[in-house]
Amino acid sequence: MNRGDTATPLGGVAVLSASGATLTIAMSGDLDLGAAGTLRCVVDGAAVSGAGLVQFDLADITFCDSRGLRLLERAVGDIAACGAAVAIARPSSAVTGVVRVGVAA
C-alpha cells in the first residue's frame, strides 16, 4: 500500500507515568517502518526506567502494517528482557486488523 503524502508519522509518542511502578507509552499516528527511530528512542528510555510494568497504549494508532507489528514485538521483547512486565492496552482497529489478517493467513 502506498500511503504517499497522507501518512501520519509516529511523532505523537508520549511517555506518561500512571503510577510509580507503571510506565505508559501512548502512541499515535502510523506504526510502520518509518516509526522505527522514534519507537527505538522511547523503548530505550522505558527499558532503563526501572518500571515494573510498561504499557503500550495503542488507541490512537491510525495505520499499522506488518513491519509495525514487528517493531512492537521487538520493543516488547527488549523491555521484557530488562525485567519489566509488558502490556498492550486499547489497540486501535488499525492494529487489530493487521493481527486478524496475520492469524487468518
C-alpha positions as semicolon CSV with decimal commas, in nm:
position;residue;x (nm);y (nm);z (nm)
1;M;0,000;0,000;0,000
2;N;0,141;0,337;-0,097
3;R;0,043;0,591;0,167
4;G;0,221;0,882;-0,004
5;D;0,151;1,224;0,137
6;T;-0,129;1,105;0,365
7;A;0,099;0,925;0,610
8;T;0,093;1,048;0,967
9;P;0,431;0,997;1,134
10;L;0,465;0,837;1,474
11;G;0,552;1,178;1,614
12;G;0,286;1,158;1,880
13;V;0,464;0,937;2,130
14;A;0,426;1,044;2,488
15;V;0,556;0,861;2,792
16;L;0,327;0,901;3,089
17;S;0,384;0,767;3,436
18;A;0,049;0,637;3,559
19;S;0,198;0,543;3,894
20;G;0,537;0,485;4,048
21;A;0,560;0,132;3,913
22;T;0,383;0,168;3,577
23;L;0,507;0,349;3,269
24;T;0,256;0,404;2,988
25;I;0,376;0,467;2,634
26;A;0,086;0,627;2,447
27;M;0,141;0,607;2,072
28;S;-0,039;0,782;1,788
29;G;-0,015;0,807;1,412
30;D;0,144;0,545;1,188
31;L;0,309;0,234;1,327
32;D;0,523;0,122;1,035
33;L;0,890;0,113;0,931
34;G;0,904;0,493;0,943
35;A;0,833;0,480;1,316
36;A;1,141;0,273;1,398
37;G;1,369;0,555;1,512
38;T;1,112;0,723;1,734
39;L;0,996;0,397;1,886
40;R;1,356;0,287;1,950
41;C;1,429;0,603;2,150
42;V;1,117;0,560;2,361
43;V;1,184;0,192;2,421
44;D;1,544;0,259;2,524
45;G;1,417;0,504;2,786
46;A;1,148;0,265;2,906
47;A;1,394;-0,022;2,934
48;V;1,612;0,169;3,179
49;S;1,325;0,338;3,365
50;G;1,303;0,076;3,637
51;A;0,926;0,047;3,591
52;G;0,773;-0,284;3,694
53;L;0,512;-0,258;3,418
54;V;0,545;-0,089;3,080
55;Q;0,214;-0,048;2,900
56;F;0,175;0,039;2,531
57;D;-0,146;0,235;2,471
58;L;-0,228;0,191;2,101
59;A;-0,571;0,356;2,092
60;D;-0,455;0,640;1,865
61;I;-0,262;0,437;1,606
62;T;-0,422;0,526;1,271
63;F;-0,220;0,293;1,048
64;C;-0,029;-0,026;1,121
65;D;0,133;-0,278;0,891
66;S;0,329;-0,599;0,944
67;R;0,652;-0,403;0,990
68;G;0,485;-0,201;1,263
69;L;0,381;-0,517;1,443
70;R;0,737;-0,646;1,413
71;L;0,869;-0,322;1,566
72;L;0,621;-0,356;1,850
73;E;0,716;-0,721;1,904
74;R;1,084;-0,625;1,923
75;A;1,006;-0,340;2,164
76;V;0,809;-0,571;2,392
77;G;1,093;-0,824;2,390
78;D;1,358;-0,562;2,467
79;I;1,163;-0,422;2,762
80;A;1,080;-0,768;2,897
81;A;1,449;-0,862;2,875
82;C;1,516;-0,578;3,122
83;G;1,282;-0,741;3,372
84;A;0,964;-0,538;3,329
85;A;0,621;-0,683;3,261
86;V;0,471;-0,556;2,936
87;A;0,107;-0,499;2,842
88;I;-0,070;-0,387;2,524
89;A;-0,367;-0,163;2,602
90;R;-0,655;-0,041;2,387
91;P;-0,530;-0,150;2,043
92;S;-0,697;0,053;1,767
93;S;-0,882;-0,110;1,479
94;A;-0,574;-0,040;1,263
95;V;-0,370;-0,265;1,492
96;T;-0,629;-0,537;1,547
97;G;-0,699;-0,552;1,173
98;V;-0,337;-0,641;1,099
99;V;-0,337;-0,901;1,376
100;R;-0,655;-1,060;1,234
101;V;-0,505;-1,075;0,885
102;G;-0,191;-1,239;1,023
103;V;-0,392;-1,500;1,210
104;A;-0,611;-1,577;0,911
105;A;-0,318;-1,620;0,670
